[in-house]
Amino acid sequence: MLDAARLAVVADARSGIIEREEDLTGVVLAAMEGAPADRVRVVMDALVRHLHAFAREVKLTEEEYDLAIAFLNRVGQATNDSHNEGILLADILGFSTLVCLLNNGNAGATETASALLGPFWRMHSPKTENGGSIVRCATPGDPLFVTCRVLDPTGAPIPGVEMDVWHASPVGYYENQDPEQVDMNLRGKFFTDAEGYFSFRSVKPAGYPVPTDGPVGDILRAQKRHPFRPAHIHFLGFRDGFKTLVTQVFVDDDERLDSDVVFGVTRHLIGEYRRHDAGTSPAPDVTGPWYTLDYTFVMEPGIAKLPFPPIK
């Protein structure tokens, strides 16, 4: 069945002969009518219609077209085992966040606080005991003690949730970007206990710039945008019977909460990172100020499916 928008451009286009520019979109849509999968037709029809409309709206020149194709080629060439330029491009255009919100509710305010996976998740983080540290080499920074709980929409705890945790160091680099850090520093995999809790020790993260040495950096400079993300910790929760949770918890005192370069901050995802200057030390080696974060995640019933890791 053809919808009204498609019917308008497909009419009289099945001959495949282009008489004028206005004929082209209908001819392309008619050529795709044989796709056996309904979803393929819906997605590709909309892509062609909007892409053609975009070119007409901006009156795209041949030089700009050549530049755009070269740009896409550079995005592919800049992607490797430790960096995904394609995801970064989607991020800085707000496209990644839009897809998250379309599938998980506005501002992450429904049952699943879903947010960006980001370009630095690795599937095989080291399994770590509850309460253990994910600081695996000398990493300067204020100690951070995190306690989290995972509940279902009724408020019941979910035991046995596999929780991946990862974040950048206080100098703004993930360990795969930084030769000064050992492999898997500031990464860990935890399992919730019978009451849905898991906990760990780390250091308070800092904001950091996204990579700007590739084509995405050229876009940011052309738009006079800063490249910084506010400080955050990534979490990925996985358990059979529940929709996979992918989220971030942002540091509440970061100066760039309202200008995240990838538009990932929603109100629900701002955590309370409490500073402690006095009182009982949480560990014998902690003598200066330390921070705590307590946060509750809610996972909704659904299909458990791990995302494709953007880096190896």
N, C-alpha and C positions, 0 to 999 in steps of 0.2 A: 504494500500500500504506500503510495506517495503522499507525503504531507504537502501542504499548500506552498511552502517556500521552495521545496524541491520541484514540485510540479511546474511552477512558474518558469524555472530556468531550463527544465528538461524538454518542455513542449517544443515540437518541431526540430529537435536537435539530434534525432536518432540516425540521421544520414551520415553524420560524422564529417560533413563538409563545412569548413569554416568560411562563412561569407563576410563576417565582420567581427570586430573584437567582442561585441556583446553576445555573440553566439557561443563563445568558447566554453564558458562555465557549464552551460547545458549539455554540450557535447561530452565534456569530461564526466559529468554526472551520469549521463546515459551509458557511457562506456563501463561504468562500475555497477550497473544494475544487476549483473549476474552473480555478484558475491553471494554465496550460499548462506552466510551467517548474518542474521539481522543486525547484530552489534557492529559487525564490520561495516555494513552499509550506513548505519546511523553515524558512527564516528567519522568515517571517511567522507561521507557526504557533507557533514558539517565542516570538516577541515577544509575541503575544497571551496565550499561557499564562502567561508570566512577568510580564507587565505586570498582568494580572488578579490573579495570585497576590500580587504586591507590594501592590496596593491592598487586598486582603483582609487580608494580614498586618498592615499598619500601620493598618487601619481608616481609610482616607483619608476625610477630611471634605470636604464640598462647598467650604468655604472654602479648604482646602488645594489642592484640585483647581484652583479658580480662580486661586490664587496660582501654581501650577505652570504653567498655560497662559500667564499673564501673563509669567512668567519666561522661558519659551521664546520668546515674542514679543520680549522685550527682547534676548535673545541675537541674534536675527536683526537687530533694529534697530541693535545695536552693531557689527555686522560691516560693513566697508567695504573700499575698495581697499587700505588699508594696515594693516588689522587684522582677524583672524578670531576672533571671540568663540566660535564653535562649536567650533573646534579647542581653544581655551583651556579650555573647559568639559570636553571629553573628556580633556584633559591633567590637570587638577587632580583628576579622579575616578579617575585611574589607568587609564582606558579605552584611551587611545592606547598606553601602554606594554604593556598586556595584549595588544592586537592585534599589536604588534610581536613580542612574545615567543612568542605562539601561532604566528606565521608564520616565525620565525627562530631558535627554540631558546632555552632558558632562559639568561638573563643574557647573551645575545649571545655565548655560548661555543662556538657551532658555526662553520661556515665563514663565515657572514656576521655581522659585528658590527653588527646593525641596531639603530637607536634612533630617537628621535622626529625627524620632519622639522621640527617646530616651526611656529609661525605666521608666520615671517619670511623664508622662502626666496623668492628672486626668480629667475626662470628665466634672465634674460639678463645675468648678471654679466660684467664686462669680461674678455676673454681676456688673459691675462698670461703673460709668458715665465717659464719655470722659473727660480727664484731671484729673481724680481721681487718688488716690494713691493705689498701691497694697502692700504697706508696712503696715502690719496689727498688728505688735507688734514691740517693740524696736529692731531695726536692725541696728547696727553701720555700717557706710559706707558712701562714698561720694554720695550726692544726684544726681540722674540721671533723666533727663526730656526727654521723648521720644515722637517724633511726627512722625507718619507714614501715608503713603497714599497707597491705593490699587487701581490699574488701570487694565483695560483689555488690550489685545495686541495692540489695536488701540490708547491707551493713554487716553481713556475715564474713568472717575472715576466710581467705583463700590460702590454704597451705600448699606447699610444693610448687610455687610459682618460680620459674627460672628467671632471675632478674639480672640482666647485663647492665653494668655501670661503666661509664667512661667519661673523662673530661680532660680539658687542656690543663697544662701546668700553669702556675702563677706567672710565668713569663710569656704565656700565650701560645704555646705549641703543644699539639698532640705528640705522643712519643714517636710516632712514625715519621714526623716532620723534623725531629730534633735529635741529632747525633749524641747530645749530652745525656739523653735519657735511655735507660735500658728498654728492651722490648717488653711491651705490655705494661709499662709503668702507667699508673692511674687508670687501670682497667681491672675489672673483676666480675665474676659470675657468682651470684648468691642464690639461695633457695629459701623461700619463706617458711617459717616454722608453723606449728599447729595453729597459732593465733594470727598468722598472716604477717608476722614481723620479719624484717631483716635489717641488719645494721652493719656499718663499716666505718673505718677511719681513713681520712685522706687529708688533703690540704685545701684551703679555700681557693677556688679557681679565680682566674682573672679574665677579663674580656680580651679579645684578640682580633687581629685582622684576618679576613679570609684571604687566600692567596690571590695576589694581583699581578703575577708575572705572566699571565696568560691572557686570552681574549676577554675573559670576564673583567679583568682589571682594566682593559681598554674601555669597556662600557662605563664602568664606575668613574673613571677619570673624565670621560666625555660628558658625563652627567654631573660632574663636580660633587660626587657622593663620597662620604667616608666609607672605608671598608670594614668597619668594626662590628663585631657581635658583642652584646653584653655577656658577662660571665654567667655560666650555667653548668649544670651536670646533666648528662644524658642518662635515660633509663629505658630499658626494653624489657617488658614482661611477657613471658610465654608459658602457657599451660594448656593442655588439652581441654576443650570445652569452653574456652574463653577467647574472645577476640584479642589478638596480639596488641599489647600496649606499647606505643612508641611515643616518648615524651621527653621534655626537658624541664628542669626546675631552675628558674633564673634567680640570681643573687639580687636581693631587694635594694641594695644600696649602690648598684651600678649606675653610672651617669648616663649610659646609653640605652636604658630600658625603652625609651620612647623613640629610638632611632636605629633599631636593629637593622643591619644591612640586608638581612634575609627575611625581615618581617615576621619573625617567629614568636614574638612576645605576646601572649594573651594574659589578661588579668588573672585568670585561674592558675597560671603557671609560674607566678612570682612567689618564691618561697620566703620564709622568714629565717634568715641566717643570723642567729643571735650571738652577739659578742659577749664574752665573759672575761673580765679582767681580774676577778678575785674569786675566792671560794675554793671548794675541793677540786683539785686537779683531776681530770678524767683519766690520766695516765701518768705514771711516775716521771716520764721524761718531759712532760709539759710544764714549763715554768713561766712562760709569757702568756699573752692573751690567746684564747682559743674560741672557736665558733661551734655552734650546734645547729642542726637542721632537723626538724621533725616534719614529716610530710606523709599524707595518706593518699594512696592511689585507689581508684575504683576501676575494676575490669568488668566489662559486660559479657554475658554469654555470647558465644559465636564460634567461628572457625579459627582454630589456632594455625597460623601460617607465618613462618619466618620470612622477613624481607630478603631480597638478594643483597649480599654485602657489597657496598660500593668499592671497597678496597680489600685486598687479600691480607 
